[in-house]
Amino acid sequence: MKGYYFITDARLSRAGNISDVKSALATGVRVVQYRAKSTGTRDMLAEALELKQLCQGAIFLVNDRVDVALAVDADGVHLGQEDLPCDEARRLLGPEKIIGITVASLEEALSAARQGANYLGVSPIFATHTKLDAGRPTGLTLLRELSRALSLPLAAIGGLTLKNTPEAIAAGAQMVCAISAVVTQDDVRAEIEKFQRLFVG
């Protein structure tokens, strides 16, 4: 798991989730997370099925909803601190599925690792207006701390831009997600490619 980590956001998107995911996959994105906080379950299920079909060869994750992930046979889920606990999600999903956990402290990260998380979303790195409940920024210090303490892949999320992403990578992030910097633009593919190039070399 390395490179730009794509998370959908229909509220911000100009082109819509389907178009955005197609653009992301065209740049070589390897992880797509479907996040649809305000979508009803039936509509979410239908869109998740369509996105899952697009993501052949890439990892397709569903945010929060273990039930939807199971229904569409997603590759896994991404869970926050207020969602189903990681160990319970693992019991439902089985040993082969991927579980990512959002963390904002070393304590949360160590707990997620003990419960069998496959990767960690470290958030928010910088101030963000995309996720209203993101909390106070953790900065780069936590990324450095987690990269020293754990061997799990780290995804930096929150307030990432082309200007500050190199700092996050240098601090230990194997993946970065910058939602508003990408899906609000006219050419989503071109913007993601700029982020992807930061991982080359």
C-alpha positions in Angstrom: 0.0 0.0 0.0 1.8 3.1 -1.3 0.9 6.3 -3.1 -2.2 8.4 -3.3 -5.1 7.0 -1.3 -8.4 8.0 -2.9 -11.5 8.7 -0.7 -14.8 9.6 -2.4 -16.7 12.8 -1.3 -19.9 13.4 -3.3 -20.5 16.7 -1.4 -17.3 18.2 -2.8 -17.0 16.4 -6.1 -17.7 18.3 -9.3 -17.9 15.2 -11.5 -19.4 12.6 -9.1 -18.0 9.5 -7.4 -18.1 7.2 -10.4 -16.2 9.7 -12.6 -13.7 10.5 -9.8 -12.9 6.8 -9.1 -12.4 6.2 -12.8 -10.0 9.1 -12.9 -8.1 7.9 -9.8 -7.7 4.4 -11.2 -6.4 5.8 -14.4 -3.5 7.3 -12.5 -2.6 3.9 -10.9 -4.2 4.5 -7.5 -4.2 1.2 -5.6 -6.6 2.0 -2.8 -10.1 3.4 -3.1 -12.3 4.1 0.0 -16.0 4.7 -0.6 -17.2 7.2 1.9 -20.9 8.2 1.8 -21.9 9.6 5.2 -25.2 11.2 4.1 -26.4 8.5 1.6 -29.2 6.1 2.4 -28.3 2.4 2.7 -30.0 1.3 -0.5 -28.4 4.0 -2.6 -25.1 3.4 -0.9 -25.3 -0.3 -1.7 -26.0 0.3 -5.4 -23.2 2.8 -5.8 -20.8 0.6 -3.8 -21.5 -2.3 -6.2 -20.8 -0.1 -9.2 -17.5 1.1 -7.7 -16.5 -2.4 -6.7 -16.8 -3.4 -10.3 -14.6 -0.5 -11.4 -11.9 -1.4 -8.8 -10.7 -4.6 -10.4 -7.0 -4.8 -9.5 -7.2 -2.1 -6.8 -8.2 -2.4 -3.2 -11.8 -1.3 -2.6 -12.8 -0.3 1.0 -16.0 0.9 2.5 -16.0 3.6 5.1 -17.7 2.8 8.4 -20.3 0.3 7.1 -19.2 -3.3 7.7 -22.7 -4.4 6.5 -22.3 -2.7 3.1 -18.7 -4.1 2.8 -20.0 -7.6 3.4 -22.9 -7.1 1.0 -20.7 -6.1 -2.0 -17.8 -8.3 -1.0 -15.5 -5.3 -0.7 -11.8 -5.9 0.1 -12.3 -4.4 3.5 -13.4 -1.4 5.6 -12.0 1.7 7.1 -13.3 2.5 10.6 -13.1 5.5 12.9 -12.8 5.5 16.7 -16.6 5.7 17.1 -17.3 2.9 14.7 -17.5 -0.9 15.3 -14.3 -1.9 17.2 -11.6 -3.4 15.0 -11.7 -6.8 16.7 -15.5 -7.1 16.2 -15.2 -6.0 12.5 -12.5 -8.7 12.1 -14.8 -11.3 13.6 -17.5 -10.4 11.1 -15.3 -9.9 8.0 -12.9 -12.8 8.5 -9.1 -13.0 8.4 -8.6 -12.1 4.8 -10.2 -8.7 4.6 -8.4 -5.4 5.1 -9.3 -3.2 8.1 -8.0 0.3 8.4 -8.4 2.4 11.5 -8.3 6.2 11.9 -6.0 7.2 14.8 -5.0 10.5 16.3 -2.7 9.3 19.1 0.0 6.6 19.8 -2.4 5.0 22.2 -5.1 4.6 19.6 -2.6 3.3 17.1 -1.2 0.6 19.5 -4.8 -0.5 20.3 -5.7 -0.8 16.6 -2.5 -2.8 15.9 -3.3 -5.2 18.8 -6.8 -5.7 17.4 -5.5 -6.7 14.0 -5.6 -3.5 11.9 -3.9 -3.8 8.5 -3.1 -0.1 8.2 -3.7 3.2 10.0 -5.2 6.4 8.8 -3.4 9.2 10.7 -5.8 12.1 10.8 -6.0 15.0 10.7 -2.3 15.8 9.9 -3.1 19.5 9.2 -6.3 21.5 9.7 -9.1 20.3 7.4 -12.6 21.5 6.5 -13.5 18.4 4.5 -14.2 16.2 7.5 -16.2 18.3 10.1 -15.6 15.9 13.0 -11.9 15.4 12.3 -10.6 17.0 15.5 -7.5 19.0 16.2 -4.5 18.5 13.8 -1.9 15.9 15.0 0.8 17.5 12.8 3.8 15.5 11.6 5.1 14.6 15.0 2.6 11.7 15.4 3.4 10.4 12.0 7.1 10.2 12.9 6.2 8.6 16.3 4.1 5.9 14.7 6.5 5.1 11.9 9.1 4.4 14.6 6.8 2.4 16.9 4.9 0.3 14.3 5.4 -1.5 11.1 1.9 -0.9 9.8 1.4 1.2 6.7 0.4 4.8 7.5 -2.0 6.9 5.5 -1.8 10.6 6.1 -5.2 12.3 5.9 -6.4 15.8 6.6 -5.3 19.2 5.1 -2.8 17.6 2.7 -1.7 19.7 -0.3 0.9 19.4 -3.0 3.0 21.8 -0.9 3.0 19.9 2.4 2.6 16.3 1.2 6.4 15.8 0.8 6.7 16.6 4.6 4.2 13.9 5.4 6.0 11.4 3.2 9.3 12.3 4.9 7.6 11.8 8.3 6.7 8.2 7.5 3.4 8.2 5.4 3.3 5.5 2.8 0.0 6.9 1.5 -1.6 10.3 1.4 -5.2 11.5 0.8 -6.0 15.0 -0.2 -9.7 15.1 -1.0 -10.6 18.7 -1.5 -7.3 19.4 -3.4 -8.4 16.8 -6.0 -12.2 16.4 -6.4 -13.0 20.1 -6.5 -10.8 20.5 -9.5 -11.8 20.4 -13.2 -9.3 17.7 -14.0 -9.2 15.1 -11.2 -6.9 12.8 -13.0 -4.3 15.5 -13.5 -4.4 16.6 -9.9 -3.9 13.0 -8.6 -1.0 12.5 -11.0 0.7 15.4 -9.3 0.5 13.7 -6.0 1.5 10.3 -7.4 4.7 11.8 -8.7 5.7 12.8 -5.2 6.1 9.1 -4.4 8.5 8.4 -7.3 12.2 8.2 -6.4 
